[in-house]
């Protein structure tokens, strides 16, 4: 999303950052820091931190999901442009509505399945294989972020519905 006021220095539209951008940036920075620390540790001692792979995978899932939420709101997901652009404005609007509805349904299903996974990990006290922390610390993010993507798709649906 861009702010309509131009940047006085470059005369380009200002970029408005979403919460997903900040969370994604923090996840990327933490991921880079953890990976760098692990490489240095391996270089100096021939040993690596046991927890880095486990945490890195979790951070990559979080990064992917928050980036998907931002892409949904900005309408930047992959689509077949020949089909989308090849028609009238009314056709593009209908396809945008259909796409938003499909995204909402998909991520609500992921929310439900992710919630079941989280609940099973919590209820059965599953621990992570690398460092032995509760597995639900990692799986809780799947339903939470799936729900946020569904909400962003609802915003996109509202925008497409109002477009004339």
C-alpha positions as a Python dict, from the first residue, in 0.01 Angstrom:
ca = {
    (1, 'X'): (0, 0, 0),
    (2, 'X'): (129, 343, -76),
    (3, 'X'): (53, 676, 76),
    (4, 'X'): (-69, 925, -183),
    (5, 'X'): (164, 1203, -66),
    (6, 'X'): (496, 1197, -251),
    (7, 'X'): (826, 1181, -69),
    (8, 'X'): (970, 1536, -89),
    (9, 'X'): (1320, 1408, -163),
    (10, 'X'): (1244, 1159, -440),
    (11, 'X'): (889, 1255, -548),
    (12, 'X'): (801, 884, -532),
    (13, 'X'): (496, 771, -334),
    (14, 'X'): (574, 686, 28),
    (15, 'X'): (542, 324, 127),
    (16, 'X'): (317, 246, 421),
    (17, 'X'): (444, -52, 614),
    (18, 'X'): (205, -314, 746),
    (19, 'X'): (248, -494, 1079),
    (20, 'X'): (339, -800, 870),
    (21, 'X'): (638, -609, 730),
    (22, 'X'): (772, -538, 1077),
    (23, 'X'): (719, -893, 1205),
    (24, 'X'): (875, -1033, 887),
    (25, 'X'): (1174, -802, 919),
    (26, 'X'): (1225, -902, 1282),
    (27, 'X'): (1197, -1273, 1194),
    (28, 'X'): (1447, -1229, 909),
    (29, 'X'): (1692, -1042, 1134),
    (30, 'X'): (1666, -1305, 1406),
    (31, 'X'): (1706, -1582, 1150),
    (32, 'X'): (2021, -1419, 1009),
    (33, 'X'): (2163, -1363, 1357),
    (34, 'X'): (2101, -1722, 1465),
    (35, 'X'): (2248, -1863, 1145),
    (36, 'X'): (2554, -1638, 1170),
    (37, 'X'): (2612, -1740, 1533),
    (38, 'X'): (2584, -2106, 1438),
    (39, 'X'): (2833, -2069, 1151),
    (40, 'X'): (3084, -1889, 1373),
    (41, 'X'): (3040, -2151, 1647),
    (42, 'X'): (3090, -2433, 1397),
    (43, 'X'): (3398, -2266, 1251),
    (44, 'X'): (3562, -2207, 1588),
    (45, 'X'): (3473, -2529, 1770),
    (46, 'X'): (3356, -2786, 1510),
    (47, 'X'): (3033, -2804, 1713),
    (48, 'X'): (2703, -2639, 1632),
    (49, 'X'): (2420, -2514, 1847),
    (50, 'X'): (2154, -2785, 1868),
    (51, 'X'): (1867, -2542, 1888),
    (52, 'X'): (1941, -2335, 1576),
    (53, 'X'): (1786, -2565, 1317),
    (54, 'X'): (1468, -2608, 1516),
    (55, 'X'): (1427, -2237, 1574),
    (56, 'X'): (1526, -2150, 1216),
    (57, 'X'): (1255, -2373, 1070),
    (58, 'X'): (997, -2213, 1298),
    (59, 'X'): (1114, -1863, 1202),
    (60, 'X'): (1097, -1950, 831),
    (61, 'X'): (736, -2066, 871),
    (62, 'X'): (651, -1743, 1053),
    (63, 'X'): (831, -1538, 789),
    (64, 'X'): (646, -1716, 508),
    (65, 'X'): (308, -1672, 672),
    (66, 'X'): (348, -1302, 756),
    (67, 'X'): (477, -1234, 403),
    (68, 'X'): (173, -1416, 263),
    (69, 'X'): (-56, -1193, 471),
    (70, 'X'): (107, -880, 332),
    (71, 'X'): (91, -1019, -21),
    (72, 'X'): (-281, -1095, 16),
    (73, 'X'): (-362, -740, 127),
    (74, 'X'): (-143, -584, -143),
    (75, 'X'): (-288, -821, -407),
    (76, 'X'): (59, -949, -499),
    (77, 'X'): (-8, -1322, -516),
    (78, 'X'): (64, -1524, -829),
    (79, 'X'): (-220, -1546, -1079),
    (80, 'X'): (-264, -1616, -1445),
    (81, 'X'): (-240, -1263, -1579),
    (82, 'X'): (-365, -1352, -1928),
    (83, 'X'): (-696, -1464, -1779),
    (84, 'X'): (-716, -1183, -1525),
    (85, 'X'): (-615, -887, -1741),
    (86, 'X'): (-760, -1020, -2065),
    (87, 'X'): (-1117, -926, -1972),
    (88, 'X'): (-1332, -633, -1877),
    (89, 'X'): (-1318, -447, -1546),
    (90, 'X'): (-1628, -636, -1435),
    (91, 'X'): (-1457, -969, -1509),
    (92, 'X'): (-1145, -862, -1317),
    (93, 'X'): (-1362, -761, -1023),
    (94, 'X'): (-1544, -1097, -1024),
    (95, 'X'): (-1216, -1288, -1043),
    (96, 'X'): (-1075, -1078, -757),
    (97, 'X'): (-1382, -1160, -546),
    (98, 'X'): (-1354, -1531, -633),
    (99, 'X'): (-983, -1527, -549),
    (100, 'X'): (-1044, -1357, -214),
    (101, 'X'): (-1317, -1606, -123),
    (102, 'X'): (-1093, -1901, -216),
    (103, 'X'): (-812, -1755, -5),
    (104, 'X'): (-1045, -1704, 292),
    (105, 'X'): (-1174, -2062, 272),
    (106, 'X'): (-823, -2207, 233),
    (107, 'X'): (-677, -2023, 529),
    (108, 'X'): (-979, -2088, 751),
    (109, 'X'): (-929, -2459, 681),
    (110, 'X'): (-559, -2417, 766),
    (111, 'X'): (-665, -2235, 1083),
    (112, 'X'): (-885, -2526, 1189),
    (113, 'X'): (-625, -2791, 1111),
    (114, 'X'): (-346, -2585, 1270),
    (115, 'X'): (-559, -2541, 1581),
    (116, 'X'): (-604, -2918, 1605),
    (117, 'X'): (-228, -2968, 1566),
    (118, 'X'): (-156, -2709, 1834),
    (119, 'X'): (-412, -2860, 2069),
    (120, 'X'): (-271, -3213, 2024),
    (121, 'X'): (82, -3090, 2091),
    (122, 'X'): (-38, -2907, 2401),
    (123, 'X'): (-266, -3182, 2532),
    (124, 'X'): (-18, -3467, 2486),
    (125, 'X'): (278, -3257, 2605),
    (126, 'X'): (485, -3320, 2293),
    (127, 'X'): (837, -3186, 2318),
    (128, 'X'): (1057, -3071, 2033),
    (129, 'X'): (1321, -3319, 1917),
    (130, 'X'): (1618, -3080, 1924),
    (131, 'X'): (1601, -2902, 2257),
    (132, 'X'): (1303, -3054, 2433),
    (133, 'X'): (1083, -2748, 2471),
    (134, 'X'): (707, -2785, 2434),
    (135, 'X'): (627, -2837, 2065),
    (136, 'X'): (321, -2611, 2090),
    (137, 'X'): (555, -2313, 2119),
    (138, 'X'): (621, -2368, 1748),
    (139, 'X'): (282, -2494, 1629),
    (140, 'X'): (76, -2214, 1786),
    (141, 'X'): (186, -1979, 1508),
    (142, 'X'): (23, -2177, 1227),
    (143, 'X'): (-339, -2117, 1337),
    (144, 'X'): (-270, -1761, 1453),
    (145, 'X'): (-108, -1656, 1126),
    (146, 'X'): (-357, -1852, 913),
    (147, 'X'): (-636, -1656, 1078),
    (148, 'X'): (-458, -1325, 1013),
    (149, 'X'): (-418, -1417, 645),
    (150, 'X'): (-790, -1502, 628),
    (151, 'X'): (-866, -1162, 783),
    (152, 'X'): (-641, -988, 529),
    (153, 'X'): (-823, -1177, 252),
    (154, 'X'): (-1151, -1050, 397),
    (155, 'X'): (-1011, -697, 371),
    (156, 'X'): (-916, -767, 9),
    (157, 'X'): (-1267, -907, -55),
    (158, 'X'): (-1420, -589, 87),
    (159, 'X'): (-1197, -377, -139),
    (160, 'X'): (-1289, -584, -446),
    (161, 'X'): (-1659, -577, -356),
    (162, 'X'): (-1658, -197, -327),
    (163, 'X'): (-1469, -148, -653),
    (164, 'X'): (-1696, -55, -936),
}
